[in-house]
Structures are given as structure tokens and as C-alpha cells.
């Protein structure tokens, strides 16, 4: 298996313009595939090594979701409780219908902020105030739509409220990543890590698939929810801005994490193994069950294609016959994960026992993972 995956991995550099990347696959609690190649910078002066870390955009949402669930668990709050229990100031929660797990599964109706209510994403308190007064775009639970940026602020504020003011990123770094020895940070990463941090390179062009065309057409419409969602809160209009330390150190749970492929795959291996690492339950089984359980599925009001979400993660949506519409996470019906903009991809497969992570720095356009990672996923399952 390793030889075939290695050949396919290197093809990304020879034929698809990959700059630097790592692939990590785990099974049985051990890393069974570890590949890295290329360059950490566009000038090709810094080799990409096993220890290279990179911004992974929305792949941050997976660790953020587990952090959120762990904080609720420690505070004795059920993910199915109403959000108003801890955040009564949030307008969308005031009728008592919105639950914590609905936020996790993009059902809150808050994927965007209105144009006159859209502060800069680094102005945390202003963003929270804007969310509190924002009228939902739909009644919570009445359908779903991807919350690309706002979900991070929603989760972060709730963690602060139940964890004595501790931000979500710091909770992850201190109470999850450090004990589990995961080289993945949501803000506040140590200065020496800078020497291993890859620079992200924006896409060279746009070639959306037919499935993605409705979304890209909506982006061209100034009043579309799709455009508003990816611009709320405001700021970071250029993809290259993710390389700026002010964004990477801010602890943005929706898209501000940095880490290695090995760390992401190890994280998902724990979830694939019911929260167990080295024979010890490190994530409570109740938390893992919520992370795996399907919560919403169907037409996505933001991405304008079928999507499905568990308690904090994506899973492959099914058609009317119960067949996968797309297989981002392999053939397993139990697989779940979270890709990131440009091409990073990571997931857990509890049925097959695998976990997978691909981290890179040459971004590609698209709202779904591209063939650089998906060919490796397909090959993994065709050879096992």
C-alpha cells in the first residue's frame, strides 16, 4: 500500500503543481504512512519536512468542535440544551429553540452578518455584539447552511462563558493538544514554531466543478448569502493574509489553526477509536458519539449543494437511495472530518479504523477537497 500511495503522492508535485505537502495515515493507534516533500516557501529555499506545520483554514473546525464539546462536558452542559441557558443575550437563541449541537451542525441561521453589522474579525468583542443583535437568516433548525467564519465566534464565546473566560483556542492548546502531544495550535503558538511554519500560496486560477458552479455564481451577486457568509465578519479579503501573524496568533477557531498532517491524523485516530489513545480514554465516549452523530443533511443554503453535518464535522451526504452523493471521506458510511480551503483534508473512519490527513501550502480553488488529496483517499481504500 505504501508504495502505491507514495507514487501517487509524488505525482502531485510532478503533474499538479504541488509546492509542499505531508500525508499521514494512522490505523490501530499507529502512524502507518508518513510522507513529506517539497518546499515550505514559494521561493523554494526552505525544505518541507516531517515537522513542517501549515495553516489549514477550515480544517481547524474539527479540533475546535471537540474543544467546544469537551468544555460543555466539563461544565455539565448537554450539547442538546438550549444556548439561551448560557448566552441569553444572543437574539437567535432567545426563543429557546437553538441548541448547542445545532450551532455545531450549521443550523443556527447565523452564517453571515448584515452589511451594516459587520465588524472586523480581529475585533472580538465587537463581533460578539454583532452576533448578539443579528437576526437569523432562517429559524434555527429550519435547514442548514455552512457558517464559514461566524461559527468560530459562536463556539468561542460559549466556551468562554462555560470555562471561566478561557478562549477556545487556549482551551485546545492547553487542555487537549498539549496533553495529547499534538503539534496543532489554534492561536498563541510558541515562537520557535515560526521556524517550521509554511507559507500559504493562493490559487493560480479558478476551475470550479459543475457541482460548485451555483456557489461561484452566487459569489458574483453582491446581495447573496454565500458572499455575505464568506465576508462575515469583515477582514482578510485576500487569501494570502492567512500568512500574517496577527491572524494566526489570534486563535480564530473557524479557520486560524496551524499544524502538521501527523497531528491532524493522530487527532482523528483518537476519534476513530472511540476517544481512546494508548489504551486510555482521553476524550469521553459521550463527546465522541456527539461528534459522529448526523445532525443535518440536505441543501446547504450557503454552499448551494448537498451537505451533511454531524456534531461539529462534515460527513458525506446521501441521495434518496442511501448512496453517497460524493465520497470525500472514502466509502465508509461512518467517516467524518473537515477539509480546509485550498486542499488540506482530514477525517476519521471508525468502521475501517483509519484516519487521514493531507496538509499542503499551494492552494487550489474550490469549496470541496481536490484530487490531490482525494486520489490518495481513493487509493487508500482500493488497496486495503
C-alpha positions as CSV (number, residue, x, y, z in Angstrom):
1,X,0.0,0.0,0.0
2,X,2.7,2.5,1.0
3,X,4.5,2.2,-2.4
4,X,1.4,3.0,-4.4
5,X,0.5,5.9,-2.1
6,X,4.0,7.2,-2.3
7,X,3.9,7.2,-6.1
8,X,0.5,9.0,-6.1
9,X,1.7,11.5,-3.6
10,X,4.8,12.5,-5.6
11,X,2.6,12.8,-8.7
12,X,1.0,15.8,-7.1
13,X,4.4,17.6,-7.4
14,X,5.3,16.3,-10.8
15,X,1.9,16.8,-12.5
16,X,-0.3,19.0,-10.4
17,X,2.0,21.9,-9.2
18,X,2.1,21.0,-5.6
19,X,4.6,23.1,-3.7
20,X,5.0,21.4,-0.3
21,X,2.8,18.8,1.4
22,X,2.6,16.0,4.0
23,X,0.5,12.9,4.1
24,X,-0.2,11.0,7.4
25,X,-2.4,7.9,7.7
26,X,-3.0,6.1,11.0
27,X,-4.6,2.8,11.9
28,X,-4.5,0.7,15.1
29,X,-3.3,3.7,17.1
30,X,-0.1,4.0,15.0
31,X,1.0,6.0,12.0
32,X,1.3,3.6,9.1
33,X,2.0,6.1,6.3
34,X,4.2,9.2,6.7
35,X,5.2,11.2,3.6
36,X,6.5,14.7,3.1
37,X,8.1,16.5,0.2
38,X,8.6,19.9,-1.5
39,X,9.1,23.4,-0.1
40,X,7.7,25.4,2.7
41,X,8.0,28.7,0.8
42,X,7.2,29.9,-2.7
43,X,10.9,30.7,-3.3
44,X,11.8,27.1,-2.8
45,X,14.5,27.8,-0.2
46,X,13.1,26.1,2.8
47,X,12.5,22.3,2.5
48,X,9.2,20.8,3.7
49,X,10.0,18.3,6.4
50,X,8.0,15.9,8.6
51,X,7.9,18.7,11.3
52,X,6.6,21.4,8.9
53,X,3.3,23.0,10.1
54,X,0.9,25.0,7.9
55,X,-2.3,27.0,8.2
56,X,-5.1,24.6,7.5
57,X,-8.0,27.0,7.2
58,X,-11.4,25.3,8.0
59,X,-9.7,22.0,8.9
60,X,-9.4,23.9,12.2
61,X,-13.1,23.4,12.8
62,X,-12.6,19.8,13.8
63,X,-10.3,20.4,16.7
64,X,-12.5,23.4,17.6
65,X,-15.6,21.3,17.7
66,X,-14.1,18.7,20.1
67,X,-12.8,21.6,22.3
68,X,-16.3,23.0,22.4
69,X,-17.9,19.6,23.3
70,X,-15.2,19.0,26.0
71,X,-15.8,22.4,27.5
72,X,-19.6,21.7,27.7
73,X,-18.9,18.2,29.1
74,X,-16.7,19.6,31.9
75,X,-19.3,22.3,32.7
76,X,-22.1,19.7,33.0
77,X,-23.9,21.2,30.0
78,X,-25.6,18.9,27.4
79,X,-25.0,19.7,23.7
80,X,-28.8,19.4,23.3
81,X,-29.5,22.1,25.9
82,X,-30.7,25.5,24.7
83,X,-28.0,28.0,24.0
84,X,-30.0,30.6,26.0
85,X,-29.0,28.6,29.1
86,X,-25.6,30.3,29.0
87,X,-26.0,33.0,26.3
88,X,-29.4,34.7,26.8
89,X,-28.1,37.9,25.0
90,X,-27.9,36.0,21.7
91,X,-31.0,37.1,19.7
92,X,-31.1,33.9,17.7
93,X,-31.3,31.9,20.9
94,X,-33.9,33.9,22.8
95,X,-36.9,31.8,21.9
96,X,-35.2,28.8,23.5
97,X,-35.1,26.7,20.3
98,X,-31.5,27.0,19.4
99,X,-29.3,24.2,20.9
100,X,-25.6,23.9,21.1
101,X,-25.5,21.0,18.7
102,X,-27.5,23.0,16.2
103,X,-24.7,25.6,16.2
104,X,-22.2,22.8,15.7
105,X,-24.1,21.4,12.7
106,X,-24.6,24.8,10.9
107,X,-28.3,25.1,11.7
108,X,-28.2,28.3,13.7
109,X,-29.2,30.6,10.9
110,X,-26.2,32.9,11.5
111,X,-23.8,32.1,8.6
112,X,-23.4,35.9,7.9
113,X,-23.7,39.3,9.5
114,X,-25.7,42.1,7.7
115,X,-23.6,44.6,5.9
116,X,-24.3,47.3,8.5
117,X,-23.5,44.9,11.3
118,X,-20.1,43.5,10.1
119,X,-17.1,44.5,12.3
120,X,-13.5,43.3,11.6
121,X,-12.8,39.7,12.6
122,X,-9.9,40.7,14.9
123,X,-12.3,42.9,17.0
124,X,-13.6,40.1,19.1
125,X,-16.0,41.9,21.4
126,X,-17.5,43.9,18.5
127,X,-18.1,40.7,16.6
128,X,-19.8,39.1,19.6
129,X,-22.0,42.1,20.0
130,X,-22.9,42.0,16.3
131,X,-23.8,38.3,16.6
132,X,-25.9,39.0,19.6
133,X,-28.1,41.5,17.7
134,X,-28.1,39.7,14.3
135,X,-31.5,38.5,13.2
136,X,-31.1,34.9,12.0
137,X,-31.4,34.3,8.2
138,X,-33.7,31.4,9.0
139,X,-35.2,29.9,12.1
140,X,-32.7,27.8,13.9
141,X,-33.1,24.2,13.0
142,X,-35.1,25.0,9.8
143,X,-32.5,23.8,7.4
144,X,-28.8,24.4,7.5
145,X,-26.1,26.5,5.8
146,X,-22.3,26.4,6.2
147,X,-21.1,29.1,8.7
148,X,-17.6,29.5,7.4
149,X,-16.4,32.3,9.8
150,X,-19.2,33.0,12.3
151,X,-19.2,29.5,13.7
152,X,-15.8,30.1,15.2
153,X,-17.0,33.1,17.2
154,X,-20.2,31.4,18.3
155,X,-18.2,28.4,19.6
156,X,-15.5,30.6,21.2
157,X,-17.9,32.8,23.1
158,X,-19.8,29.8,24.5
159,X,-16.5,28.2,25.6
160,X,-15.6,31.4,27.4
161,X,-18.9,31.5,29.2
162,X,-18.7,27.9,30.5
163,X,-14.9,27.8,31.1
164,X,-14.4,30.9,33.2
165,X,-13.4,33.2,30.3
166,X,-10.9,30.9,28.7
167,X,-10.9,31.3,24.9
168,X,-11.5,28.2,22.8
169,X,-8.0,28.3,21.2
170,X,-6.3,28.5,24.6
171,X,-8.5,25.7,25.9
172,X,-7.5,23.5,22.9
173,X,-3.8,24.3,23.2
174,X,-3.6,23.7,27.0
175,X,-6.2,21.0,27.7
176,X,-6.2,19.0,24.5
177,X,-3.2,19.4,22.2
178,X,-0.5,19.6,24.9
179,X,-1.6,16.5,26.9
180,X,-2.0,14.5,23.7
181,X,1.3,15.8,22.2
182,X,-0.5,17.2,19.1
183,X,1.5,19.7,17.1
184,X,-1.6,21.7,16.3
185,X,-2.3,25.2,17.6
186,X,-5.3,27.5,17.5
187,X,-3.5,30.8,18.1
188,X,-0.8,31.5,20.8
189,X,1.7,29.1,19.3
190,X,5.3,29.2,20.6
191,X,7.8,31.5,18.9
192,X,10.1,28.5,17.9
193,X,7.2,27.1,15.7
194,X,7.8,30.0,13.3
195,X,10.8,28.3,12.0
196,X,8.7,25.4,10.9
197,X,5.7,27.3,9.5
198,X,5.0,27.0,5.8
199,X,3.8,30.0,3.8
200,X,0.4,29.5,2.0
201,X,0.3,30.4,-1.7
202,X,-3.1,31.5,-3.1
203,X,-4.7,29.5,-6.1
204,X,-3.3,30.2,-9.5
205,X,-6.8,30.1,-11.1
206,X,-10.4,29.0,-10.7
207,X,-11.7,25.9,-12.3
208,X,-14.9,25.1,-10.4
209,X,-16.6,21.7,-10.9
210,X,-20.1,21.6,-12.2
211,X,-21.3,20.9,-8.7
212,X,-19.7,24.1,-7.4
213,X,-20.9,26.4,-10.2
214,X,-24.1,27.6,-8.4
215,X,-21.9,28.7,-5.4
216,X,-19.5,30.6,-7.6
217,X,-22.3,32.3,-9.5
218,X,-23.7,33.4,-6.1
219,X,-20.4,34.9,-5.2
220,X,-20.7,37.3,-8.1
221,X,-24.0,38.6,-6.7
222,X,-23.5,41.3,-4.2
223,X,-26.6,40.5,-2.2
224,X,-26.2,36.7,-2.0
225,X,-26.0,34.9,1.3
226,X,-23.0,32.9,0.0
227,X,-20.9,36.1,-0.5
228,X,-22.1,37.5,2.9
229,X,-21.1,34.4,4.7
230,X,-17.5,34.4,3.5
231,X,-17.2,38.1,4.3
232,X,-18.6,38.0,7.8
233,X,-17.0,39.2,10.0
234,X,-15.1,41.6,7.7
235,X,-11.4,41.5,7.1
236,X,-9.0,39.1,5.4
237,X,-10.2,39.8,1.9
238,X,-7.0,38.2,0.4
239,X,-6.2,34.5,0.9
240,X,-2.5,35.5,1.3
241,X,-3.4,37.3,4.6
242,X,-3.5,34.0,6.4
243,X,0.3,34.2,6.5
244,X,0.1,37.3,8.7
245,X,0.9,36.6,12.4
246,X,-1.9,38.8,13.6
247,X,-4.4,36.3,12.2
248,X,-2.5,33.1,13.1
249,X,-1.9,34.2,16.7
250,X,-5.5,35.4,17.2
251,X,-6.9,32.0,18.0
252,X,-9.7,32.0,15.3
253,X,-11.5,28.7,15.8
254,X,-13.1,28.6,12.3
255,X,-10.0,28.9,10.2
256,X,-7.0,30.0,12.1
257,X,-5.3,26.8,13.2
258,X,-1.8,25.6,12.2
259,X,-0.5,22.1,12.4
260,X,1.1,19.1,10.8
261,X,-0.5,16.3,8.9
262,X,0.7,13.9,11.6
263,X,-1.0,15.9,14.3
264,X,-4.3,16.1,12.5
265,X,-4.3,12.4,11.6
266,X,-3.4,11.4,15.2
267,X,-6.3,13.6,16.4
268,X,-8.7,11.8,14.1
269,X,-7.3,8.4,15.0
270,X,-8.4,9.1,18.6
271,X,-11.9,9.9,17.3
272,X,-11.9,6.7,15.1
273,X,-11.0,4.7,18.2
274,X,-13.9,5.9,20.4
275,X,-11.7,8.6,22.2
276,X,-9.0,6.1,23.2
277,X,-5.3,6.7,22.8
278,X,-2.7,4.2,24.0
279,X,-5.4,2.2,25.8
280,X,-6.6,5.3,27.8
281,X,-9.9,7.1,27.2
282,X,-8.7,10.7,26.6
283,X,-11.9,12.0,25.1
284,X,-15.2,10.9,26.8
285,X,-17.3,8.5,24.8
286,X,-20.3,10.8,25.0
287,X,-18.3,13.6,23.3
288,X,-17.2,11.2,20.5
289,X,-20.8,10.0,20.0
290,X,-22.0,13.6,19.5
291,X,-19.1,14.3,17.1
292,X,-20.1,11.3,15.0
293,X,-23.9,11.6,15.1
294,X,-25.6,13.0,12.0
295,X,-27.5,16.3,12.8
296,X,-28.3,18.0,9.5
297,X,-28.4,16.9,5.8
298,X,-29.7,18.3,2.6
299,X,-29.5,21.5,0.6
300,X,-26.9,23.9,2.0
301,X,-28.2,27.5,2.0
302,X,-24.6,28.8,1.9
303,X,-22.7,26.4,-0.4
304,X,-25.7,25.7,-2.6
305,X,-25.1,22.0,-2.9
306,X,-26.0,19.0,-0.7
307,X,-24.0,18.8,2.5
308,X,-24.3,16.9,5.8
309,X,-23.0,17.7,9.3
310,X,-22.5,15.8,12.5
311,X,-22.0,17.4,15.8
312,X,-19.1,19.6,14.5
313,X,-17.9,17.8,11.5
314,X,-18.8,17.2,7.8
315,X,-19.8,13.8,6.5
316,X,-20.8,12.7,3.0
317,X,-24.4,13.4,2.1
318,X,-26.6,10.6,0.8
319,X,-29.1,10.5,-2.1
320,X,-32.7,9.2,-1.9
321,X,-31.4,5.6,-2.3
322,X,-29.0,5.9,0.7
323,X,-25.9,6.2,-1.6
324,X,-23.2,8.7,-1.2
325,X,-23.6,11.8,-3.4
326,X,-19.8,12.3,-3.1
327,X,-17.1,10.4,-1.2
328,X,-14.8,12.9,0.3
329,X,-14.2,10.6,3.3
330,X,-13.9,7.3,1.5
331,X,-16.6,4.6,1.2
332,X,-17.4,4.2,4.9
333,X,-20.8,5.5,6.0
334,X,-19.4,6.3,9.4
335,X,-16.5,8.5,8.2
336,X,-16.4,12.2,9.2
337,X,-14.0,15.0,9.1
338,X,-13.3,18.6,7.9
339,X,-11.4,19.8,4.9
340,X,-9.8,23.2,4.7
341,X,-9.8,25.9,1.9
342,X,-7.2,25.2,-0.8
343,X,-6.7,21.5,-0.3
344,X,-6.0,20.4,3.3
345,X,-8.1,17.4,4.2
346,X,-8.6,15.3,7.3
347,X,-11.0,12.7,8.6
348,X,-11.7,9.7,10.8
349,X,-13.2,6.3,9.7
350,X,-14.4,4.5,12.7
351,X,-15.6,1.5,10.6
352,X,-12.3,0.9,8.9
353,X,-10.1,2.2,11.7
354,X,-8.2,4.7,9.5
355,X,-7.5,8.3,10.0
356,X,-6.2,10.5,7.2
357,X,-4.6,14.0,6.9
358,X,-3.2,15.8,3.9
359,X,-1.6,19.3,4.6
360,X,-0.2,21.5,1.9
361,X,0.7,25.1,1.0
362,X,-0.1,25.5,-2.7
363,X,-3.8,26.3,-2.5
364,X,-6.3,25.3,-5.2
365,X,-9.7,26.9,-5.9
366,X,-12.8,25.1,-4.8
367,X,-15.2,24.6,-1.9
368,X,-14.6,20.8,-1.9
369,X,-11.3,18.9,-1.5
370,X,-9.5,18.5,-4.8
371,X,-7.9,15.5,-6.5
372,X,-4.5,16.0,-4.8
373,X,-6.0,14.5,-1.6
374,X,-9.0,12.7,-3.0
375,X,-6.9,10.4,-5.2
376,X,-4.9,9.4,-2.1
377,X,-8.1,8.7,-0.2
378,X,-9.4,6.6,-3.1
379,X,-6.1,4.7,-3.4
380,X,-6.0,4.1,0.4
381,X,-9.4,2.2,0.2
382,X,-8.6,0.4,-3.1
383,X,-5.5,-1.2,-1.6
384,X,-6.8,-2.1,1.9
